[in-house]
Amino acid sequence: MKRSIILAVVLTIILFGASAILKPSIPKTSVTEKVKVVSEDSIVIDAVKKVGQSVVTVVEQNPGGSSQVSFGPFSVFDQPTQPQSQNIGSGFIVSKDGLIVTNKHVVSDNGVKYQIITSTDKKYDVQKIYRDPLNDIAILKIDPSQNLGQDLKPVEMGSSSKLQVGQFAIAIGTALGEFRNTVTTGVISGLGRGITAGSDFAGYIEQLDNVIQTSAAINPGNSGGPLLNSSAQVIGINTAVAISGQNIGFALPISVVKDSLKNFNENGQFNRPYLGVSYKIIQKDAALLNEVAQGAFVQEVIQGSAAEKAGVEKGDVITEIDGKKIEGTTNVASIIASKKVGDSIDILLWRNGITVKAKAILEPAPNQ
């Protein structure tokens, strides 16, 4: 009898313990937590609400002739097209006092006046254009008081130094010169790209280095608009579209824009060091094949420039600057950009099989 009682007590304890383990107590709380479900849709919607009002359209103020429209962007490997009368691009506000960033090629014509149209159809005359001589970037100045009651909202600039391939991206701009604040999405599909951009018809070709490749559709008219990350921060400025490819667009990293703005804010203009050569990079394989040195083949020396004064000649190959070999991603432009006006640089040249040393003092880049 006593043994039965003991067994019953032990069994009760075991069952109670198991019940406690299987059904743990839930702590009571008086706080009700609100959880926001984040989806791709909500990210895009929030980004557009935040940045859309900061994106503007850039147009010619008084275009003449035909009413047809020709737009940016810089087209990669573009084919010649028929001339049109009016250029249209995009831009974004970077300061409350009226500074707007766009591409230099959007406002490349010195003979016309430009106008800004906001997302709320407010119009501002562009008072001054500052063109960066080293990058496809221009800063436009407008007078905020031209439209009373209209507050200019600057974008938030992010970082382009830690971008990852596959990262979500959002592009905003005036697609086809007509559809303002058009939004496209995609991913960062490549980093550190080097492209040749421009137009045979326009008469200029430019080498763009270290650009962002994205699958977010960048249509004609998007040039100068922002490329955003999922936090609605600007990570690039939409610059070019591959005409022969689908879903391939290119943007200048925001670090380049920040550098241009810093240079502008410090000097009230772009004060850039300038060597004065146009060149084409000769990689190792091409150098061996053509029995020349690897480096930057000088295609043209600008008259009166620091390069001409230093004795650099057309047909030279610049192999080193200040001991840095011209190879891979290290090119003449990247080295010069790290210098200041007035700096002296040592240049090593290959000229018809002979090594020539030259010294140049960098001068300010001419205004464009």
C-alpha positions as CSV (number, residue, x, y, z in Angstrom):
1,M,0.0,0.0,0.0
2,K,2.8,2.4,1.0
3,R,4.7,1.5,-2.2
4,S,1.7,2.2,-4.3
5,I,1.3,5.7,-2.8
6,I,5.0,6.5,-3.5
7,L,4.7,5.3,-7.1
8,A,1.6,7.5,-7.6
9,V,3.3,10.5,-6.2
10,V,6.4,10.0,-8.4
11,L,4.2,9.5,-11.5
12,T,2.3,12.7,-10.7
13,I,5.6,14.7,-10.5
14,I,6.9,13.2,-13.8
15,L,3.6,14.0,-15.6
16,F,3.5,17.5,-14.2
17,G,7.1,18.2,-15.2
18,A,6.5,16.9,-18.7
19,S,3.5,19.1,-19.0
20,A,5.5,22.1,-17.9
21,I,8.1,21.3,-20.5
22,L,5.7,20.7,-23.3
23,K,3.7,23.9,-22.5
24,P,6.1,26.6,-21.4
25,S,4.7,29.7,-19.8
26,I,4.3,32.8,-22.0
27,P,5.5,36.0,-20.4
28,K,2.9,38.6,-20.2
29,T,3.6,42.0,-21.7
30,S,1.7,45.2,-21.8
31,V,3.5,46.5,-25.0
32,T,2.0,45.9,-28.4
33,E,4.8,45.8,-31.0
34,K,4.1,47.1,-34.5
35,V,5.9,45.2,-37.2
36,K,6.2,46.7,-40.7
37,V,6.3,44.1,-43.4
38,V,8.9,45.2,-45.9
39,S,8.5,44.1,-49.5
40,E,10.1,45.2,-52.8
41,D,6.9,47.1,-53.5
42,S,7.1,49.1,-50.3
43,I,10.8,49.9,-50.8
44,V,10.2,51.4,-54.2
45,I,7.1,53.3,-53.2
46,D,8.8,54.8,-50.1
47,A,11.9,55.7,-52.2
48,V,9.8,57.4,-54.9
49,K,7.8,59.4,-52.2
50,K,11.0,60.5,-50.7
51,V,13.1,61.3,-53.7
52,G,10.6,61.9,-56.5
53,Q,10.0,65.6,-55.6
54,S,13.8,66.2,-55.8
55,V,14.1,65.0,-59.4
56,V,13.8,67.6,-62.1
57,T,13.6,67.9,-65.9
58,V,16.2,69.9,-67.8
59,V,15.0,71.6,-71.0
60,E,16.1,74.3,-73.4
61,Q,14.3,77.5,-72.4
62,N,13.5,78.8,-75.8
63,P,14.2,76.1,-78.4
64,G,13.8,77.3,-82.0
65,G,12.9,75.5,-85.2
66,S,11.2,72.1,-85.2
67,S,9.2,71.0,-82.2
68,Q,10.8,67.6,-82.4
69,V,12.8,66.4,-79.4
70,S,16.3,64.9,-79.0
71,F,17.3,63.7,-75.6
72,G,20.2,62.3,-73.7
73,P,21.6,60.1,-72.5
74,F,25.0,59.6,-73.8
75,S,24.6,56.5,-75.9
76,V,27.2,53.7,-75.8
77,F,28.3,52.9,-79.4
78,D,25.5,55.2,-80.6
79,Q,24.8,55.4,-84.3
80,P,24.4,58.7,-86.1
81,T,20.9,60.2,-86.0
82,Q,19.1,63.1,-87.5
83,P,19.6,66.4,-85.8
84,Q,16.7,67.7,-83.6
85,S,16.0,71.0,-82.0
86,Q,15.6,70.5,-78.3
87,N,17.6,68.5,-75.7
88,I,15.9,67.1,-72.7
89,G,17.4,65.4,-69.7
90,S,17.0,64.9,-65.9
91,G,18.7,66.2,-62.8
92,F,18.3,66.2,-59.0
93,I,18.4,68.9,-56.3
94,V,21.4,68.8,-54.0
95,S,20.9,72.0,-52.0
96,K,18.1,74.2,-50.8
97,D,19.8,77.3,-52.2
98,G,19.3,76.0,-55.7
99,L,22.1,73.7,-56.8
100,I,21.1,70.9,-59.2
101,V,23.3,68.1,-60.5
102,T,22.9,66.7,-64.0
103,N,25.2,65.3,-66.8
104,K,27.5,67.7,-68.6
105,H,26.4,66.3,-72.0
106,V,22.7,67.3,-71.1
107,V,23.7,71.0,-71.0
108,S,26.6,70.9,-73.4
109,D,25.4,73.7,-75.7
110,N,26.9,77.0,-74.6
111,G,24.7,78.9,-77.1
112,V,21.3,78.2,-75.5
113,K,19.6,78.9,-72.2
114,Y,18.2,76.1,-70.0
115,Q,15.2,75.7,-67.7
116,I,14.3,73.4,-64.8
117,I,10.9,71.9,-64.4
118,T,10.1,70.3,-61.0
119,S,7.8,67.4,-60.4
120,T,5.0,69.9,-59.5
121,D,5.4,71.8,-62.8
122,K,7.2,74.8,-61.3
123,K,9.7,76.3,-63.7
124,Y,13.1,77.9,-62.9
125,D,15.5,79.6,-65.3
126,V,19.0,78.2,-65.0
127,Q,21.2,81.2,-64.1
128,K,24.6,79.6,-64.3
129,I,26.1,76.3,-65.5
130,Y,29.3,75.0,-64.0
131,R,30.7,72.1,-66.1
132,D,33.3,69.7,-64.6
133,P,36.2,69.5,-67.1
134,L,37.1,66.0,-65.9
135,N,33.7,64.3,-65.5
136,D,30.4,64.1,-67.2
137,I,28.9,66.2,-64.5
138,A,27.4,69.7,-64.5
139,I,26.1,71.8,-61.6
140,L,23.1,74.1,-62.4
141,K,22.3,77.2,-60.3
142,I,18.7,78.4,-60.0
143,D,17.0,81.1,-57.8
144,P,14.7,79.4,-55.3
145,S,12.8,82.7,-54.9
146,Q,11.6,82.5,-58.5
147,N,8.7,80.4,-57.3
148,L,7.5,81.6,-53.9
149,G,6.1,78.9,-51.7
150,Q,8.1,76.2,-53.5
151,D,10.7,74.6,-51.2
152,L,13.6,72.8,-52.8
153,K,14.2,69.4,-51.2
154,P,17.7,68.0,-51.6
155,V,18.3,64.3,-52.1
156,E,20.2,62.2,-49.6
157,M,23.5,61.0,-51.1
158,G,24.7,57.6,-50.1
159,S,28.0,55.8,-50.7
160,S,29.2,54.0,-53.8
161,S,32.3,52.5,-52.2
162,K,30.6,49.4,-50.8
163,L,28.2,48.6,-53.6
164,Q,27.6,44.9,-54.3
165,V,26.8,43.2,-57.6
166,G,23.2,42.0,-57.2
167,Q,22.2,44.9,-55.0
168,F,18.7,46.4,-55.6
169,A,18.7,49.6,-57.6
170,I,16.0,52.2,-58.6
171,A,16.3,54.8,-61.4
172,I,14.2,57.9,-61.7
173,G,14.1,60.4,-64.6
174,T,12.2,61.9,-67.5
175,A,11.9,58.9,-69.8
176,L,11.7,59.7,-73.5
177,G,11.7,63.4,-72.6
178,E,8.0,63.2,-71.9
179,F,7.2,61.0,-68.9
180,R,8.5,62.8,-65.8
181,N,9.4,60.8,-62.7
182,T,9.4,57.5,-64.5
183,V,10.6,54.8,-62.2
184,T,12.4,51.6,-63.2
185,T,14.0,49.0,-61.0
186,G,16.7,46.4,-61.3
187,V,20.0,45.4,-59.7
188,I,23.6,46.5,-59.8
189,S,24.8,44.1,-62.6
190,G,28.5,45.2,-62.7
191,L,31.0,47.5,-61.1
192,G,34.2,49.2,-62.2
193,R,33.2,49.1,-65.9
194,G,35.0,51.2,-68.5
195,I,32.9,52.3,-71.4
196,T,33.3,54.5,-74.5
197,A,30.3,56.8,-74.6
198,G,29.2,59.5,-76.9
199,S,27.7,60.2,-80.3
200,D,29.4,60.3,-83.7
201,F,26.8,62.9,-84.8
202,A,27.5,65.1,-81.8
203,G,31.2,65.0,-82.7
204,Y,32.6,63.7,-79.4
205,I,33.5,60.5,-77.7
206,E,34.4,60.2,-74.1
207,Q,36.0,57.4,-72.1
208,L,34.1,56.8,-68.8
209,D,36.0,54.8,-66.2
210,N,34.8,52.9,-63.1
211,V,31.0,53.3,-63.9
212,I,28.2,51.3,-62.4
213,Q,26.3,48.9,-64.7
214,T,22.7,48.4,-63.8
215,S,19.7,46.4,-65.2
216,A,17.3,49.2,-64.1
217,A,16.1,50.6,-67.4
218,I,17.8,53.9,-68.3
219,N,15.8,55.3,-71.2
220,P,16.6,58.4,-73.3
221,G,15.8,61.4,-71.2
222,N,17.0,59.7,-67.9
223,S,20.5,61.2,-68.2
224,G,21.4,63.2,-65.1
225,G,18.7,61.5,-63.0
226,P,19.5,59.6,-59.7
227,L,20.2,55.9,-59.3
228,L,19.0,54.9,-55.8
229,N,19.6,52.1,-53.3
230,S,16.8,50.5,-51.2
231,S,17.2,53.2,-48.6
232,A,16.3,55.9,-51.1
233,Q,19.9,57.3,-51.1
234,V,21.5,58.4,-54.4
235,I,24.3,56.0,-55.3
236,G,24.9,57.2,-58.8
237,I,23.9,59.6,-61.6
238,N,22.4,57.9,-64.7
239,T,24.7,58.6,-67.6
240,A,24.5,56.1,-70.5
241,V,22.5,53.4,-72.2
242,A,23.8,50.6,-74.4
243,I,21.9,51.0,-77.6
244,S,22.7,47.5,-78.8
245,G,21.8,45.8,-75.5
246,Q,18.7,45.3,-73.4
247,N,18.6,46.2,-69.7
248,I,22.1,47.5,-69.7
249,G,22.6,51.0,-68.4
250,F,25.4,52.9,-66.8
251,A,25.7,55.4,-64.0
252,L,28.6,57.5,-62.6
253,P,29.3,56.6,-58.9
254,I,28.0,59.1,-56.4
255,S,31.6,59.4,-55.0
256,V,32.5,61.2,-58.3
257,V,29.5,63.6,-57.8
258,K,30.5,64.2,-54.2
259,D,34.1,65.0,-55.2
260,S,32.8,67.4,-57.9
261,L,30.5,69.2,-55.4
262,K,33.3,69.4,-52.8
263,N,35.6,70.9,-55.4
264,F,32.9,73.4,-56.5
265,N,32.0,74.4,-52.9
266,E,35.6,75.1,-52.0
267,N,36.4,77.2,-55.1
268,G,33.1,78.5,-56.3
269,Q,34.0,76.8,-59.6
270,F,35.7,73.7,-60.8
271,N,39.4,74.0,-60.1
272,R,40.8,70.8,-61.6
273,P,44.4,69.9,-62.5
274,Y,44.9,69.5,-66.2
275,L,47.7,67.8,-68.2
276,G,46.3,68.4,-71.7
277,V,46.5,65.1,-73.6
278,S,44.0,62.8,-75.2
279,Y,45.1,59.2,-75.1
280,K,44.1,55.6,-75.6
281,I,45.3,52.8,-73.2
282,I,47.4,50.1,-74.7
283,Q,47.1,46.9,-72.7
284,K,49.9,44.3,-72.4
285,D,48.7,42.0,-75.2
286,A,48.2,44.9,-77.7
287,A,51.6,46.3,-76.7
288,L,53.4,43.0,-77.4
289,L,51.5,42.5,-80.7
290,N,52.5,46.0,-81.9
291,E,56.0,46.0,-80.4
292,V,55.3,49.2,-78.4
293,A,55.3,49.9,-74.7
294,Q,52.3,49.3,-72.5
295,G,50.7,52.6,-71.3
296,A,48.7,55.6,-72.6
297,F,49.2,56.2,-76.3
298,V,49.1,60.0,-76.8
299,Q,46.6,60.8,-79.6
300,E,46.7,64.6,-79.2
301,V,48.6,67.2,-77.2
302,I,46.5,70.4,-76.5
303,Q,48.3,73.5,-77.6
304,G,49.6,75.6,-74.8
305,S,48.9,72.9,-72.2
306,A,51.2,71.6,-69.4
307,A,51.9,68.5,-71.6
308,E,53.1,70.6,-74.5
309,K,55.3,72.7,-72.3
310,A,56.8,69.5,-70.8
311,G,57.7,68.3,-74.3
312,V,55.1,65.5,-74.6
313,E,54.5,64.7,-78.3
314,K,51.7,63.0,-80.3
315,G,52.6,59.3,-80.7
316,D,54.4,59.1,-77.3
317,V,53.4,56.3,-74.9
318,I,53.1,57.5,-71.3
319,T,54.3,54.5,-69.3
320,E,54.7,56.1,-65.8
321,I,53.6,59.2,-63.9
322,D,55.4,59.8,-60.6
323,G,56.6,56.2,-60.5
324,K,53.1,54.7,-61.1
325,K,52.8,52.4,-64.1
326,I,50.0,53.1,-66.5
327,E,48.3,49.7,-66.5
328,G,45.0,48.1,-65.5
329,T,42.7,50.6,-63.8
330,T,45.6,53.0,-63.2
331,N,45.4,55.5,-66.1
332,V,46.5,59.1,-66.7
333,A,43.1,60.6,-65.7
334,S,43.0,58.8,-62.3
335,I,46.5,59.9,-61.4
336,I,46.0,63.5,-62.5
337,A,42.7,63.7,-60.6
338,S,44.5,62.9,-57.4
339,K,46.8,65.9,-57.8
340,K,46.3,69.6,-57.3
341,V,46.8,72.6,-59.6
342,G,50.5,73.6,-59.5
343,D,51.8,70.2,-58.6
344,S,54.9,69.0,-60.5
345,I,54.8,65.5,-62.0
346,D,57.5,63.3,-63.4
347,I,56.4,61.6,-66.7
348,L,58.2,58.6,-68.3
349,L,57.6,58.4,-72.0
350,W,58.3,55.7,-74.6
351,R,59.2,57.4,-77.9
352,N,60.2,55.2,-80.9
353,G,61.9,52.7,-78.6
354,I,63.6,55.2,-76.5
355,T,62.7,56.1,-72.9
356,V,62.3,59.9,-72.4
357,K,61.8,61.7,-69.1
358,A,59.7,64.8,-68.8
359,K,58.4,67.1,-66.0
360,A,55.1,68.9,-66.1
361,I,53.5,71.5,-63.8
362,L,49.8,70.9,-63.8
363,E,47.6,73.9,-64.7
364,P,43.9,74.6,-64.2
365,A,41.6,72.9,-66.6
366,P,39.9,75.2,-69.1
367,N,36.3,76.0,-68.5
368,Q,33.9,74.1,-70.7
